[in-house]
Amino acid sequence: MPVARSMKLVCHSHESIADVDRQAWDGIAGDVPFLRHDFLNVLELSGCVGEATGWQPQHLTVTDEEQRLVAAMPLYLKYDSWGEFVFDFSWADAYRRAGREYYPKLVCAVPFTPATGPRLLLHPGYDATKLADKLLSGARQLAEKLGASSIHALFPEPEQAQLLRDLGLRLRKDCQFHWHNHNYQDFDEFLAQFSSAKRKKARRERRRVAENGVKFEILSADSVTEADWEAVFEFHARTFYRRGRAPYLNRRAFDLLRERMPASMVIVIGRLERTPLASAICFRSADTLYGRYWGSLDDFHSMHFETCYYQGIDYCIREGLQRFEPGTQGEHKLSRGFVPVTTYSAHWLADQSFDRAIQDFLIREGAYVDGYIGEMNAHSPYRRPTPPTP
């Protein structure tokens, strides 16, 4: 039960996660790998985040009267909206046309990582609303001090999204496609839930890859050879370069993650004999697999679906994981067994006139998202239940 006695809570800001005790942070961060101290620290040590990157750390922590860390939020000062996966460029443009500045802004998120999870890290022995209110109060004070127009919490889990709304932030809806494990014993039992046509399509995709002699391994990061690790990074980087931009995470970051969080990294490698052809880089918690990056030596038929989706589903079934989040976008994920789910972001704008305009926009946008999810569900590959007899 949360502690009911009165507390003297103090909020602190930190320009580096290294200023926060690692054990204390991880003690309230939960099981999502991206919220661990090591992950956030690696982003800073490797130079993937920092003042020159558009992600300037401004993490907040809350301590009680005994100096114990009881709450925290990963927070960044941003001068653009890249790498967030919640698109507010139109909001920035509206500010510009009104002769006002949208940037800088404060963003509570894991950089470059559209995975759902807690954004306010709250000690379970204390009143969650009180701790969350203290963090948000500290964030508003920091926004005023730094001249930030707004505060944004990206991809909070649904329960925290409602808490943020109750504390005065505006909720925004979006959609991702996730896979859920209904206690499947194997991949065939999972596919048995598909309609006949969709089941044949999935099997045909897997067969195309297998008939070309491609075999897959799924490894923890520390069991990948140096040669394979080189290929995994190069494949991932090539995917970004094909889209005309540099990878979000550099080689230094990957090497540090491999060193510090090997058990949290799940590496899928498809190879022809001894030659790696494709790979996917995932992370895992106790119950969820998170797909993050992928790449291949060339454009092979159905290789993307096998490497990024089917191998991950197979892994989840074997390991007893309950959910697979493969990342943003992708109506093509629907026919592979991923279903649409509502994701959230929460927003506070200092300018009251813009706040009212954004509120109206979010109501209309939310109705569109609800309709889109309904339409996607109508195209689900899963067999429809037999209607009841009148």
N, C-alpha and C positions, 0 to 999 in steps of 0.2 A: 504494500500500500504506500502511496506517496506520503512524504513527511508533511504533517499538517502544521507544525510549529512555524512561527515567523522566522524568516531568514534574512540576513543581510547579504544581498547579492551585489557583486561588483562586476562590471563588464570591462573587458580589456581588448585592445586591438593589437594585431601582430602583423608585421610586414613580411614575415616568413614563418612557415609552419615549423621550422627548426627551433623557433623560440618557444614552442609549446612542448611540454613533456610528452614523449611518444607513448609511454604506457598509459598516462592519464587520458590522452586523446583516444587511443584505441579502446579504452575501457568504456567509452560512451558511443563509439562510432558504429557499433553493431557489426554485422557480418558481410556487408557489401564491400567487396575488395577495393573499389575506387575511393571509398571514404577513409581507408586506413592511412595512418600517418606516413607509412613508407611510400604509398602511391603518390600522395600529394607532394611529399618531399622530393621524390624522384623527378617530378615535373619541374620543380624549382632548380634542383641541382644540375639537371641536364640543359637548362636554359629554354625548355619548351614553354614555360611561363616565366614572367618577369616583366619589368617595366618596358623593355624593348619589344615585347611580343603582343601587347594589347591586353594581357592578363596580369595585372599588378596585384599581388596578394595583399589582402587587408583582413585576414581572418579574425573572427571575434570569439572570445571565450568568456564564460561567466564562472566565477568562483564564489563559494559560500564563505561564511564567517571563519571557517577553519582552513581557508585557502585551498579547498578541494575543487577540482574542476568538475562542474555539474552540468555545463551546457557549452555548446560550440557551434559555429557555422563556418564552412569553407566559403570565403567571401573574396571577391576580386573587384578592383576598380578597372573599368573598361572604357576605352575610347573608340570602340567599334562594336559590331555585333557578330563578328566571325567566330566560328567554332562553338556556337551555342546551340544550334539546331532548334531554337525557338525564334522565329523570324519577326523582328520588329523594325525592319528597315523603313517600312511605311510610317511608323510612329516617329522615327528620327526625321524623316522627310517632312512630316507635318510640323514638327517643331521648327525646322529650318525655314519653311515657308511662312511661319508665324513670326520669324525674326528671333527665335529663342534657341537655346542650346540643349540638345538631348544628351550629348556626351560631355563629360564622363557620366557613367552610371555605375551602380553597384550590382554585381551579379553573384548570387548564392548558387553555386553549381560546382560540378566537377568538370574542369576544362576538357573540351573535345569529346565529351562522354554523355550521350543521350540515354543513359540508363536510369531507370526509376529507383527510388530509395529515399530514405530520410534525408532532409536537407538541414533541419535543425537537429543537432545531436544532443539528446536530452537524457539526463540520468534518470533511470526508471524509479528511483527512490524518492523523487521530488515531484511536485505538482507541475505537470507538463505545460499547462497554460501560463503559469507564472514564469517559468523558465523561458518559454517562447516569447512572451511579452517583453522580458528583459533583453533578449537578443535583438528583437525588432526595434526596441527603443534605442539600443546601442547603435544599430545600423542606421536609424534615422538621424541620430546625432552625428554619426560619421559622415553621412551623406551631406549634411549641412556644412560640416567642417571642410569637406573636400570639394564642395560645389557640385555634387552629383545630383542629377535631375530625378533619380528614381532608384528603386530597389526591385530586383527580380529574382525569384526563386524558381529554378528550372527542374522539371521532372521530379517533384516531390511525390512520395507515395500517397495514395488517396486519403488516408487518415490524416496525414500532415497537411495535405491540400485543404481539407476542411478546417483544420485548426488555423491555418494562415488566413482563410476567408473569415473565420470568426474574429480574428484579430485585426480585420480591416483591409486586407489585401484583396485585389480583384483576381478572380480565378479565370484562367484561360484554358480552353480545352483543345486537345489535339488527338491524333490517333496513331498508334503503332500496331504492329502485328506480332503477337506473342504465341508461343506454343505451350500447351498445358498437358501435364502427364496425368492421365486418368488411370493410374496404376497398371499401365501396360506391361505385359510380361516380355514382349519382344516387339520388333519393328513390324512384323506381320500382323500382330494383334492390333497395333495402331492403324495400319493401312486398312484393316478389315472394317474400320469405321467409315471409310470413304465410300462414296457412290462408285459403282462399277467403272464408269468412264474415268473418273479421277484416279482411281486405284491403278488402272492399267497405265495411265500416263506417268504416274510416279514410278512404277516398276520399269517402264520403258526407259525413263531417264537414268535410273540407276544401272540398268542393264547396258546402256550405251557406254557408260564409263567403264564398267567391269569388263566388257567384251574387248575393250582396247588394252586390257592388261594392266590397268591402273589399280594399285592396291594402296590402302590407307593405314596409317598409324595415328593414334592419338596419344600424345605424350605430355608429361609435365615439362616445364621449361628447362629444368636442370638435367633432364635425360636426353635432350636434343644435342646431337653432335655439333661441333663448331662449324663444320661444312654445311650442315642442314640449317643451323641458325643463320648463317650468312644468306642462304637461299630464302629463308622465311622473311628476313628483313628486306631483301631485294625485291621479292614478289610484292610485299606490302607497299614499298616505296613506288614501285612501278605503277600500281593502281592509281596512286595520287598523281604521278607525273603525267599519266595518260589524260587526266582531267585538267591538266595545266596548273597544278599547284604542288607545293612541297608537302611532304607528310607532316601531320600534326606532331607526331612523336619521332624524334631523331634516334640515331643508332645508340647514342649515349643513354637515352632513356630506356631503350629496350634492354641494353646490357645491365643496367642497374635494376630494372624490374626482374630480370632473370636471376640476378644475384640475391635480391631481397625478398621477392615474393614468388619463388618458383612453384610452390604448390597451388597458388591461386591462378596460375597461367595454364591454359589448356591449348596445346598446339596440335592442329590437324595437318598432317602432311600426306599428300597423294603423290605416289612415285611410280614410274615405269622402270621396273627392275631396280637399279640403285639411284636413278636420276629423279630428283624432286621435280614435279610438274606444277604443283599448286599447294597452297597452304592457307589455313585460317588461324587467326590468333584470337583466342577467347579467354575470358576470365570466369571464375566460378566462386560461388559462396556455398554454404551448406545445402541450399535447396534450389539454386538458380544458376543457369549458364548464361553468360553474356557474350554474344558475338560482337567483335569489335573491328578487326581488320582482316583483309584477305588479299590474295594476289595469285597470279599464275605465270608460267613461262610463256604461254601463248593462249589464244582464244580456242579452247577445246569445247566441243559440244557437251552441254549439261554438266561440265565440271564445276561451275559456280554453285549450282543447286546441290550437287553431291557434297562438295567440300564445306559449304557454309551452312547448309540446312539439314540434309539427311544424316550426315555424319554426326552433327550435333544432337539431333533427336535420338539417334542410336545411343550416343554417349549418355544422354539424360536417362533413358530407359534403363541402361545397364547400371548406372550409378544411383538411381532412385531420386534424381533431381526432379523437382515439381514444375519448373518453369524454364523456358528458353526465350530470352530476349535477344533477337538478332540485330537490333539497331533500328534506325529510322527508315522511313519510306517503304515502298515495296508492295504494291498490290500483287506482284508476282509471288509473294510469300503465301498468299491466301490458298492457292491450289496445292501448296506443299504442306498444309496442315496448320498454318499459323492463323489465328483469328484476330479480328480487330478489337482493340481495347482502348478505352479512353485514358489519355495521359494529360497531365496538368502542368501549368506554371502559374505562379502567383506574382502580382505586381502592385507596387505602391509608387504613385507619382506625386511629387511635391506640389506641382501646379494643379490647383483644384479644377480649373476649367478644362485642362487636358484630361484629368482624371475622370470627369463626367463624360467627356467624349469617348474615352477608351471604354468606360463601362457600357455605353450604348453599343459600341462596336463589338465588344465581347459577347453581349447577349445575342446579337445577330450571327456572329461567327460560330458561337456555341450551338445554335440551332442547325447550322449547316453541318457541323461536325457530327452531331447526333444523327442527322439524315444520312450522311456518308457512311457511318458505321452500320446503320440499318441496311443500307444498300449492299455493303460488303458482306454482311451476314447472310443476305439472300443468295449470295454466290458461294457460300461455304462448300467445301468439298465433302463435308460429312453428310452421311445419309440422314434424311429427314425422318423423325419419328413417325410411325404409323398413326394417322389420326384416329381418335376414338370412334367406335361405332355409335351412330345416333341412337 
